Amino acid sequence: MKYSEAEYKILNNNSKEEYIMIEGKSASGKTTLAIKKYIHMVEEEKINSKDILVLIMNRYQGLTWKRELCLKNSGEMKILTYQGFVRKELIKYWPIVEKNCSKVRAGKIRPEFVSADTANYMMEVLVDYFRKKKGYFMNITSTSSRIASDLVSNISKASLSLIGIDEIGTRLYNSLQVKEVITRKTYNHMDEVIEHYINSFLKQGAVDYGISVYLYNEYLLNDEVYRKHLKKIKYLIVDDLDEISPAELELINILRENVQQAYLFNNPEGAFCTYYGADSKYLNENIRFHYGKIKLDESFSCNKEFINFVDKINERTVNIMSQWESKIPAYSDMSSQLRSEMIDKIAVKIEELIKEGMNPQDIVVISPFNDFILGYEIQSKLKNIDISIINTSKKSRLVDNPYVHCLIVIAALCNKNLDINLTVDDYRKFFAIILGLDLIKASILSKCAIIDGNMQEFEEKTIDRIGDRYIEKYNYLRGRIENYRELIKENGMPLDELFRRAFLELLIVLPGAEDNISICKNLSETAEKFIGVLVQFNTIDNPEEKFLKFIRSEAQDFYSLRELEEITLNLNGVVITNPYNFLTSNFSSKAQIWADINSSMWSPRSVKELTNTYVLRNSWNIDSIYTDEIEDQNKHNNLISIIKSLMRKCKEKIYFYGSEYSINGYEQQSTFSDMIIDILSERK
């Protein structure tokens, strides 16, 4: 069906079914139609917005909805991700959870929500304890941080898949092709650590993402009093049904009892977002309602030749070899030996496209992984033509930012109770940035300015070497540090407040400070939440010190919702992204440049030492073995799905680039690059 026909039918309610599934592939207009229907329901059909629940996939979609909704009359708008919906419901109905769950003993009026970074840190503390005290995970080569990340992820996967958290270890062990006694013990230990982690959180009334989903489905959704509250939802819109988890489907199945009309937008080639618990097999087998179907046949962001390319990919998956007449504007260059050569060629191609008249924001560079180096190198090579580069993810550590580093040093200087172990190099960087010194003078100060954590007065010979102007700045800095120390001693100024004051009073005058306001805001907000959670756990001493050590060792930089909104609303440069971020956003492109197409990261392994996405799905048989053949097939299917979805979001041209050696200097080759080259060579 053409989009215009579908729009007329949906907006005018020309369907007898209460539930309607609108099916279309990537860029077929599903989200646009969903937003138009919502506006029509509120503005024309006079439905109260508080009676409509809209379930969206992620923050990017939320920003798209926010940008497109211009309502004259509207009340409360319930446009939420599943995670956001669960969070909101837990806050509102927490007393029901406390009443039903005996493990929650904090007596709070609402739960304490823990960020992903904080959750991983708390789990890492547990893993370290069990490793050192009980000898757990000794046969695992991963770091405690990596193990902790996998365990926290396992809780989320199990909760979203509606499988018992107590069966995580059994599922993973049973799936192994080779089973050993030591491996069985490892998975038992994993279950024990996970149980300890969850019980500790619930005792304090704290929840992470996985625990919140578990509590919602176990203790709210099964409560009759709460189910009566759900009856207030009369209308339902689900954007990207294909990416929902079994847990979200269970909510939709329950809502069917009272919902008068529901519109479900589905991509039959989707279900690649494992982070959200997507499980297409479970979805297809467990929808408990009848629905009418409308199929969208058009594609608004795709060159029709790419659809032919997608057809050839489908043929290749079943070993059909054929020549085809095509003028597909796709080009490949695999001649680079070193990755730096490949990046040079990508930069040249971007410059050529812009000189030909293409706007920078119409060009998207897609790398198989979050690639900070790629963005940095291309930015450097294009600086002469003043082209902005927008990276949709951040790879660097927070402490690598010079302003964050300065705030960490200031915090250590202001509180002697913080055992941070700053080095001479830390002080050299600090003085070079905050005083504007060259490296030689900064090195001189770093060796004599601070003794036992105290900033010193200088002898005349030091003043002569540094210069009066810089010594004046130093003395002002020293005075502010002393002032902060007194405030901390007298009033107990929290770390997040110290960060804010130090930035506004000391760092704001530095060159480039305005460009770093967001990251310092992120640091301050992260400190407040992180420390606030650690304080709840009385067994963790000196939470401010723990936070600073976490920032120095592990914390990754990230985009806040404010920054994401600014990126999506003011897109004015070449976008560098990965397939996942591109496909789960509403970015479009005229030209796509695929980098590192011979990298294995286009279809990474699902099997890791302590986790497996497919085994922790509801649709997986708990007693089945996860063979290498199953893994290869899953990798292949996911790769094909991603390729097809990416191509359907390109209007004009695609360029494929690769290099013989990877970013780490290893020789690389993949079936992905072989397939692309072979298909292109089949053209007449």
N, C-alpha and C positions, 0 to 999 in steps of 0.2 A: 504494500500500500504506500502511496506517496505521502510525504509528510503533511501536505496541505489537507489531504483527505482525513488522515489520522487526527490532525488538530481539530478539524470541524467536528468529527465524531466525538472526541474527548470533551471538548469545550461545551458541546450542546447535549451531553449526556445521552447520546444515541446508542445506548447499549442496555440490554436488559439485565446483565450480570452485575452483582454487587462488587465482585472483584474482577479487575481487568488487568491483564498483563500486556504491557507494551514492549515488544521485543525488537531489538535492533542492535546492529554491531557498532563498533566504535565510531563516533562522529556521525551518527545517524539522526541526531537531534533529540535524544531522550531527555537529557537534563533541561534543555530549552523548553520542551513540551511540558515537563513536570512543573517548571516554574510558572509557565503560562497558565496551567490548570490551577495552580494554587492561587494566583492573582485573580483568576476568573471566579473561583469559589468564594473568595473574600469580597471582591468588588461587585460582581454581577449576581452571584447566587446568594449573597448576603449571609454566608455562613460565618459564624464567629470563629476567629482564628484560633482561639483557645480550645476549640473542639477538634482541630486538625493536628494530627501528629505527622511530621515529616522526618523520616529517617534517612540520613545521608551518610556517605562513606567516611569522609575525613574533613580536616580543617580546610583544605583547598576547596572542596565543594561548598563548605559553609561560607567561604568568602565569595564564591560565585553567586550563591543564593542572595547573600547580603547585598552584593553589587547590583543585582538585577531586580530586586524587589523594591518597587516604588509604590507603596500603597497609600491611598488617600485616607482610608479608615481601617484601622487594625488595632486589635487588642494584643494580648500576649501571644507571641509567635513561638510555637514549639517546633523548631527546626534544629534537630540534634543528631549527632552521631550516636550509635548504640552505646558507646562508652559514656558519652555525655548524658544520655537518657538514664542509664543505670546510676550514674553519679547523682543526678538530680533526684531520682526516686529514693536512693539510700539516704540522702540528706533529709528529705521530707518525711520518710517513714521509718527512720532509724529505730524508734522505740519498738516497732514490730519485730525488727531483727533482733534487738536485745532480748525481747521476750521469748522469741523462738529459738535462739542460739545460745546454749548454755556456756559456750566458750568465750562469749563477749562479756567481759566483767568490768569494763571501765566506768560505766555509769555516766556516759557522756550524752549530750543532747543530739550530737551529730558525729559521724566518723571523721577521723583524721586521714585525709587522702595523701598518699605518699607518691612522689614522682618516680619515674623509672630509674633515674640515677640514684636516688636515695634507696629505693628497693634493692637495686643491685649491690649497693654498698652494705646494706644491712645483711644481705645474704652472704656477701663476701666475708663479713665478720664471723658469721656462723661457720662457713666452710673452713676458714683459717683455724678456728677453735677445734673443730672436729678432726681436722688434719693433724694438728699438733698434739692434741690431748688423746685422741683415740685411734690415730693412724688411718683415718678414712681417706679414700681416693688416692692412695699411694701409687696405684697402677695407672693413674690418669696423668698424662703428660701436660695437660693444660694448666694454666695459672689458676689461682683461686678466683681471680676476677672473672676469667672466662667460664669457669665452672658455675660461679654464681649467676652469671648472665643466662646460661643454659637452664639452670634450675628455675629461675624466675620466669623465663620464657615457657618452660614446661607447665607451670601452674596456669599461665594464661591460656596456653593451647588446650589444656584439659578442660578448663572452665568454659571456654568458648565452644568446645566440642561436646559439652554435656557428658563427659566421661568422669568417672570417679577419680579424684586427685590421688586417692590411696592405691590406684592401680597403674600409676605412671611407670614405676619401676618394672612391674610385671610385664606391661605391654612392650617396653623397650627391650627387656631381656628375652622375652619370647620371640621377638622379631629377629634376633641374631641368628646368623647361619652357623656360627661356631660358638658353642656355649661352654663356659668353664666355671668352676666353683668360685674362683676369685672374682669373676665378672658378676655372678649372682649376688655375691656379698656387696659389690660396689653399688648395684641397683637397689639393694635393701637399704644400704647406707644413705643413698640419695632420698629414698622415701622417708627415712628417719629425719634427715636434715630438713626436708620440705615440711614435714609435719611440725617440727620444732619451730620453724620460721612462721608458719601460719598461726600456730597457737600463741606464739609471742605477740604477733600483730593483733590478733583478736582480743587478747587479754588487755591490751592497751587501747582498744577501740580504733586501731589503725588499719588501713586497707591499701593494697596496691591495686593495679588494674585487674589482675587475675583473681585476687581475693574478692574484689567488689562484684565481679560477674558471678562468682561462686555463691556469695551471700544473696545476691539478688534472686538467682534462680532457685536456690535451696530454701530460703527463708522468707522471701517476699512473694515471689510469683506463685508459691504454693499456699499462701495464706488467704483465707476466704475474705477477710476484712479488706485486705489490699486489692483483691480481685474486683471488689465492688467499686473501688476508686478508678480502676481502669475503664469502667463503663462510661466514664466521662468522655473518652475518646470516641468520636463518632465518625471521623474520616481519617484515612491513612494514605500517605504517599511514601513510597520507598524508591529512592534513587539508587541504582546499582544493586538490584536484588541478587545478581549473580555473585556478589562479593560478600554476602552476609554469612554469618556463622550459624551453626545449629542453634546456639543460644538465642540469637536474634530471630531466627525462624520460629522458635518456640513462642516468643512474645507475639509474633504476627499471627500464629495459629490461635493463640488465646484471644487476641483482639477480635478475631472473626466473629465471636459470639455477639458482639454489640456494634461493630463498625457497620455503618450504613453504606459506605462506598469506599473502595480502596483502589489505588492505581499503583501498579508494581512495574518498574522499568528495569528490563533485564537484557543483558548482553550474552547471547548464547556462546560466545567465544571468550568470555571472561573467566572469573574464578581463579585469578593468579595471585591475589593478595592474601597470602597465607598469614600475614600479620593479623588480619582481621578474622581469621578462622574460616576462610572460604572453603567450602566442601561441596562441589557441584553434585556429586553422587548422592550425598545425604539430602541436599536440597530437592533433587528430582524425586526422591523416594518418600519424602516426609511432608510435603505440602498437604495440609488437611482441609482444603477448601476448594470449591469449584471456581473456575475463572474463565472469562472470555479472553481471547487473544487478538491483539492487533500487531501486525508485523510491519516494521518500517524498512523499506527496501533501499532508500536513497542514502548517500553519504555526502556530507557537506564539506568535509575537510580532506577529501581524498581525490587524487588524480585517478581517473578511471583505469589507467594502465596499471596502477598498483593493485587494483582488484584482480587484474589478470595475473599479476605476479603472485598474489596470494593464492590464486587457483593453481598455479604451477607448484607452489610450495605444498599445497594439499596433495597434488599428484605425486610429488616426490616422496611424501610420507608413506605412500603405498607402492613405491618403486615403479611408477609410470614415467617412462622417458619419452619425450616428444619435442619436436621443434615447434616453434610458435612465431607467428608474425606479430611483432610488437615494436612500438617506438617508445618503450618505457624509458623515462628519463632517470635511469639508475646507472651509476658509474662506480667502478671499484679500482683501488690501487693498493696492492699488497706487496709492492716492490721494496718497501723500506726494510732495512735490516735492523736498525736501532729505533727505539720508540721516539727518540728526539727527532729523527727524520720524519716520522709520521706526524708529529705535532707541528713541525715546520710546514708540511704540506696542508694540514688542516687550516693553519693560520693564513696561508696563501689563498686557499680556496674561499675562506670567509671574506678576505679582502677583495677577491675577484667578484664575488656575488654582490658585495656592496657597491663596487664600482659599476656593476651592470644595472644598478638601480634598486636592488632589493633592500628593504629596511632591516636594520640589525635585529629588531624584535621578531622578524619572520624567520630567523635562522636558529635552529636548535642543534646543539652538539650533544649526542647521546653516547655516554660511556657506560659499560656494563656495571660499574661500581662508582661509589662516591669518589670523585677524582679531583681533589684540591689542586694537585700539581698540574693537571691538564689545564684547569682554569687559569692558574697563575702564569703558566708558560704562554698561553695564548694571549692573555692580557698584556704581557710584556712585549710580545711580538707585534701587537696591534696598537701599541701606544702612540705610534707616529701618526695614525689616522684617527685617534681619539674615539675609539669604539669601546663602549662599556661591556663588561662581561658579568653576567648574573648567574651565580652558581646556586642551584636550588637546595644544596646541602652544604654543611660545613664539616670539614674533615679534621681541622686542627684542634689541639687541646686548648682549653680556656686559658691556661697559664701562658701559652705561647703569645697571647696578645700582650703587648708591652704595658697597656694601661691596667690590665688585670694583674700582671706581674707587680707593678708598682703598688697596687692596693694590697696585695699579699704581703709585701715587704713592710708597708706602713702598719698593717695589722700586727705583724710580728714585733715591730719596734714599739708599738703602743702597749703591748701586754706581755710582760715577762713570763707569765704563766703558760704561754704558748711555746711548746718545744718544737720549733719549725726547722731548726738546723739550716739556716741560710748560709750560703757559701760566699766567698769573695766575688765569684762571678755574678751571683745574684745582686750583690751591692753595686758592682760595676755597671750592670745593666740599669739598675735603679737610678743611680746618680747621672748616668749618661742621658736618660730620658727626662727625669724630673727637673734636672738643673740645666739641661741643654749642653752638657760637656762633651768634648771629644773623648775618644777612648783612652788616650794617655792620661788626661787629667782625671777621668772617671776611675782609672786604675789606681792612681795615687790616693784618691779619696777612699776607695774600697778597702785599702790596706790599713788606713789609720783613723778613719772617721768614726768607726763603731767598735767599742770595746765592751764586752760583756752585755751587749744589747743596748748600750747607751751611746748616743751621739755626742762626740767630743768637741770641745773648743780647740782651736788650732793655734799652733805656734806661728811666729812671724814668718819663718822660712816656708811653711806650708802655704800661708796666705799669698806669699810672693809667687809661688809656683802655680797656684790655682787662679789667682787674680781676684781683686777686691769685688768685682761685680758678681762673681760666682759665689764667693764667700758670703756676700750679703743674702743671696738666694738660699744658701745652705743654712744660714742662721735663722732665716724666716721659717724654713722647713723644720728646723730643730725646735723652734718655738711652738709651731703647730703640733708637733709630735708630743711635746711636753704637755700642752693643753689637752690633747686627746687622752693622754695617760691619766691626768687628773679627773677628767670627766668619767672615765671608765672606773677609776678607783672610788669616786664619790657616788656616781649614779648608776654604775653598771651598764654603760652604754653598749647595746648589743652590736654584734659584728656588722649586721646589715646596715644599721644606722651609721656606723663608722665609715663603711664603704661610701655611702651617699655623701656624707660630709666631706670626706677626703677628696672625692672626685670634684665636688663643687667648689671646694676651697683651695685645692692644690693642683689638680690636674686639668681643670677646665680651661686654663689659660695656655695650655701646651698646644703646639701645632697638631692638627688632626683630632683634637679632643671631641669636636662636635660629631665626627664620624664614628666615634666610639661610645657615644652616650647609650645606645641600645645595649651593647655588650656589658657595660657596667651596670645598667639596670637589671639585665639578666642575672649578673653575678649577685647583686644585692637581694633580688627576689629569691634566687636559689638558696642563698645563705639563710634567709629567714625561714624558708620551708624546711630545708634540710636540718638545720639546728633545732627547729621546733619539734620535728619528729624525734630526733635523737634524745631530746630532753625527756620525752615520754618514757624512754627505756632507761630506767635508773641504773642498769648494769653498765652503761656506756659512759665512761668518764670524759670530762672536758670536751663536749661536743663541738665547741668552736675550733679547738685544735684539730679534731678529727676532720672537720669540714675543710680547713686550710690544707691539710695533707691530702685530702681527696682531690681538691682542685689542682694541687701541684702534680699529682701522679696520674689521675685517671679522667677527670671531668672533660667532656668534649664540648666544644662550642656548639651552639644551636640557634635556630631562628625562633624568636618569640612570635606569638600570633600577630603582634603589631608589625613586625618585620615582614612576615608572610603577606600581610594585607598590603603593605607598601609595595612589595614586589609584584603582586598580581594586579594591583590597581595602576601602578606606574611603570609598567614594563617598557624599558627603553634601551635594551641592549641584547646582545647575543646570549641566549640561555644555554648553560651547560648543566646537564641533568643526567639521571639514570633512567632506565625504562620504567621502573616502578613509580618514581616521582612524576614522570611525564604522563604516564597513563592514568594516574589517580588524581591528576590536576585537570584543569580545563584549558591548558595551554594549547595553542594550535601552531602550525608551522607551514611555511611554503617550501623551505629547504631543510632537510634533515642530513646531518653528518654523523655517521655511526663510526665511533672510534674503537680501536682494539677488537675488530670483529673476529680475530682468531684467538681471543682470550676465552678460557674455560669458564670465566665468571658470567658469561651470558646464560649459562645453564649450570649454576653451582650445585654441588652435592647437597642432598637433604640429610644424609646420614652423618652425624657427628658422634663424638665419644659418648655424650650423655643426652642426646636429643635426636628426634626424627619427626619432622612435621607430619608425614603421612601416617606413621604408626599412632600418633596422638590425635587421630581423627575418629569421630564416631563411626564412620563408615568402614573403618579397618577392623578386621576380625582379630580379637585379642590373642588368639592362638596361632596366627599365621606368621610365617617367616618372610622377612623382607629381603628378597634376593637381589643380587646384582642386576639381574634382568629387569626386575620391577623398578629398581632405581634408574637404570638407563632409560626405560620407557617413560617414567615420570619426568625426568630431565628433558627428554625429547619433546614430550607433549607440552610442557610449560614453555619451552623455547619457541615452538611453533605458534603457540597462543600469543606470546609477546611480539614475535615478528609481525604477525598478521595485524595485531592491534596497533602497533607503531605505524605500519604502512598506511593504515586507514586514517591516520591523523597527519598526513603529508599531502599538500596540495600540488606541488610542482616537481621537486627534484630530491633524489636521495643519493648520497655519496658514501661509499664504504671504504674505510681505511684500516690498515693493519700493519703490524711489524713482526719481524721474525722473532725478536726478543721482547720480553715483557718489561714492565716497569722495574722489576727486581733483577733483570738480566738473565732470566731463564728462557730457553727456547720454547716457543709455544705453537700449537696447532690445534684446530678445532673442526668438528664436523660442520659447525655453523658457517665458517668461512668457506669451506669446501662446497657446501650446498649453494651458497650465494653465487660463487664464481661459476659453478657448473650450470646453474639455471640461466645466468646471464649469457653464458657461452652458447646456450641452446637456441638463442634468437637467430632467426635467418638474417 
